[in-house]
Amino acid sequence: MASNSLSDIEIKDIASKLAKLSPHGFIPYDLFVEFTRLKVTITIEVVPLCLGPNGEVNVVLYNRGPDDRWWPNLYHTPGTCLIADDIPESDEWGIPTRAYERLKTGEMKDLKLIGDPVYVGHLNQQVRRGPESKPVYYQEVDYESAKTYLFPVSKLPKNMMDHQVNFIHRCADLFLVQKASIIK
């Protein structure tokens, strides 16, 4: 077990201050930064995919911008950290519906979604902000609604979150299998 540089009094002081936080909604950002390095963060990842006019699989990616703490100017798929309010409600397959709704009305708000998200698997990864455990889904999207954000999966941008590349490819492979089975 790692040694702790805090005294018992300091630990009690911090714990008493944290007890004032509500478990509902988001925690203050500065505390989130510290918690993510100290504990495993559960994050759901949704990989929006569509076939282009030439039959190539495309993925929706967003740029985090220059002011992002961990991934400045890197592209990523939609995802969100689970908060305490997300857990009581999930669909029959376990996707936290509140977190998924946040993605649908947030990052994916401009996309026309087709069908339900498809569960791909679960990853445990060490990322720049700390350890994460994440269920990964893909979501089919309408090509026209997603055009602005699309990248061919075969040519992902160089400024990409590197820990997402493998699961994007896995999602694209399964998406193609699903599409092929529908065509048969």
C-alpha positions in Angstrom: 0.0 0.0 0.0 1.3 3.5 -0.9 2.3 5.7 1.9 0.3 8.8 2.5 1.8 12.2 3.2 -1.3 13.5 4.9 -1.7 13.5 8.7 -4.8 12.0 10.3 -6.0 15.5 11.0 -5.5 16.6 7.4 -7.4 13.5 6.2 -10.3 14.2 8.6 -10.3 17.9 7.5 -10.5 17.0 3.8 -13.1 14.3 4.4 -15.3 16.7 6.3 -15.1 19.2 3.5 -15.9 16.6 0.9 -18.9 15.5 2.9 -20.5 18.9 2.1 -20.6 18.0 -1.6 -23.9 16.7 -3.0 -23.7 13.4 -4.8 -26.1 14.8 -7.5 -24.7 16.5 -10.6 -21.2 17.3 -11.5 -18.4 18.0 -8.9 -16.3 21.1 -9.1 -13.7 20.9 -11.9 -10.7 21.3 -9.7 -11.8 18.4 -7.5 -12.6 16.3 -10.6 -9.0 16.8 -11.8 -7.6 15.5 -8.5 -10.1 12.6 -8.2 -9.4 11.3 -11.8 -5.8 10.7 -10.9 -6.6 9.0 -7.6 -9.4 6.6 -8.6 -10.8 4.8 -11.6 -13.2 6.9 -13.6 -16.1 5.1 -15.4 -16.6 6.6 -18.8 -19.0 5.6 -21.6 -17.6 5.9 -25.1 -19.9 6.1 -28.1 -18.3 5.7 -31.6 -20.7 7.3 -34.2 -20.2 5.5 -37.5 -21.7 5.7 -41.0 -21.0 4.5 -44.5 -20.0 7.1 -47.0 -21.2 7.3 -50.5 -18.3 5.1 -51.6 -19.0 2.5 -49.0 -16.1 3.5 -46.7 -16.7 3.5 -42.9 -16.5 7.0 -41.4 -16.4 8.0 -37.8 -17.5 11.2 -36.1 -14.7 13.0 -34.3 -14.7 16.2 -32.4 -11.7 18.4 -31.5 -11.1 19.1 -27.8 -9.7 22.6 -28.5 -6.5 24.4 -27.4 -7.6 24.9 -23.8 -8.3 21.2 -23.0 -6.3 20.2 -19.9 -5.3 16.7 -21.0 -5.9 16.5 -24.7 -5.4 20.0 -26.3 -6.3 20.0 -30.0 -6.8 16.3 -30.2 -9.8 14.6 -31.9 -12.0 12.2 -30.0 -15.2 10.2 -30.1 -18.1 11.3 -27.9 -17.9 10.1 -24.3 -18.8 11.1 -20.8 -17.8 10.3 -17.3 -20.6 8.8 -15.2 -21.8 10.7 -12.3 -23.7 9.4 -9.3 -27.1 10.4 -10.8 -26.5 8.1 -13.9 -26.4 4.8 -12.0 -30.0 4.4 -10.7 -31.3 4.4 -14.3 -30.1 2.2 -17.1 -31.8 0.4 -20.0 -32.1 -3.4 -20.1 -28.6 -3.7 -21.6 -27.0 -1.6 -18.9 -26.3 1.6 -20.8 -26.7 4.4 -18.4 -29.6 6.2 -20.0 -29.0 9.6 -18.3 -25.4 9.6 -19.5 -26.4 8.6 -23.0 -29.0 11.4 -23.1 -26.3 13.9 -22.1 -24.3 12.7 -25.1 -27.3 12.9 -27.4 -28.2 16.4 -26.4 -24.6 17.5 -26.0 -21.8 16.3 -28.3 -24.1 14.4 -30.6 -26.9 17.0 -30.8 -26.3 17.7 -34.5 -26.3 14.1 -35.5 -29.3 12.1 -36.7 -29.0 8.8 -34.9 -30.1 5.5 -36.5 -31.2 2.7 -34.2 -29.9 2.0 -30.8 -26.3 2.0 -29.6 -24.6 -1.4 -30.0 -22.4 -2.6 -27.1 -18.9 -3.6 -28.3 -17.0 -4.4 -25.1 -15.4 -3.1 -22.0 -11.9 -1.5 -21.7 -9.7 -0.7 -18.7 -7.2 1.9 -19.7 -4.6 4.2 -18.3 -5.2 7.6 -20.0 -3.6 11.0 -19.5 -6.0 12.0 -16.7 -5.9 8.7 -14.9 -7.2 5.2 -15.0 -10.5 4.6 -16.7 -13.0 1.7 -17.0 -15.3 2.1 -20.0 -18.0 0.4 -21.8 -17.7 1.1 -25.5 -20.7 1.3 -27.9 -21.1 2.2 -31.5 -24.0 4.2 -32.9 -25.0 4.4 -36.5 -25.5 8.0 -37.7 -26.9 9.5 -40.8 -24.1 10.5 -43.3 -25.6 13.9 -44.3 -26.1 15.0 -40.7 -22.6 14.0 -39.7 -20.7 15.3 -42.8 -19.0 18.2 -40.9 -17.4 15.8 -38.3 -16.6 12.8 -40.4 -13.2 11.1 -40.9 -12.6 7.8 -42.8 -11.7 5.2 -40.2 -8.9 4.1 -42.5 -7.4 7.6 -42.3 -7.8 8.9 -38.8 -6.2 12.3 -38.1 -2.7 12.3 -36.6 -3.8 14.6 -33.8 -6.1 11.9 -32.4 -6.4 10.6 -28.8 -4.2 7.6 -29.2 -6.0 5.4 -26.7 -9.2 5.6 -28.8 -7.7 4.3 -32.1 -8.0 0.6 -31.4 -11.6 0.7 -30.2 -12.6 2.9 -33.1 -11.2 0.2 -35.5 -12.9 -2.6 -33.5 -16.3 -0.7 -33.7 -15.9 -0.1 -37.4 -15.2 -3.8 -38.0 -18.3 -4.9 -36.1 -20.4 -2.2 -37.8 -19.3 -3.6 -41.2 -20.2 -7.1 -40.1 -23.7 -5.8 -39.0 -24.2 -4.0 -42.3 -23.2 -7.1 -44.3 -25.6 -9.3 -42.4 -28.5 -6.8 -43.1 -27.7 -6.8 -46.8 -27.8 -10.7 -47.0 
